[in-house]
Amino acid sequence: MLPMCGRYTFTFSAKSLAEAFGMIPPGFDIVKGHNIAPGQYIVIVRPEKGQRVADVAFWGLIPSWTNDPNTCPKPINARAETLIEKPTFRSAFKRNRCIVPASGFYEWKTEGKEKRPFYFHPTDGDVFAFAGLMEDWHGPNGEVMVSACIITTEPNELMAGIHNRMPVILPKDAWGLWLDPAV
């Protein structure tokens, strides 16, 4: 079975992203994509000085304690049920939570020998806010690499017949709590 969530779409402009998350538009070019894959750079929303800001992160979490990001595993997803148990995610869950904005995501259902794609998206054109974790890896020469992963959970009724996992989708009223490291 393919990992969940392994592909998603991001079709927001800097202005629409800023409006959706109540923040200043990012100071970088946003690259839209209809097939964003692990190992690519993605847009995340992170807390900074009590506000939300957009940032760019590598999709595949690199723990801050890793010596060499080129040789470590880079998980794209983290199971919500085991976040505090796994050393790779424990620290990020406590102090480095982020939101991964998405227009929609893909999942594949295996039927016999075929895999059939399904596309899930908000019907009102709004934004999905996936719960995510992020880390800032600091290299020996002062370089900093921001990385992130998406948290997954048991499927809801809509997803249950398609896949055994789905991204944790945060409702708008939970965004502030999720991004608050004191909570």
Secondary structure by P-SEA (a helix, b strand, c coil): cccccccccccccaaaaaaaaccccccbbbbbbccccccbbbbbbbbcccbbbbbbbccbbbbccccccccbbbbccccccccccccccccccccbbbbbbbccbbbbbbcccbbbbbbbcccccbbbbccbbbbbbbcccbbbbbbbbbbbccccccccccccccccccccccccccccccc
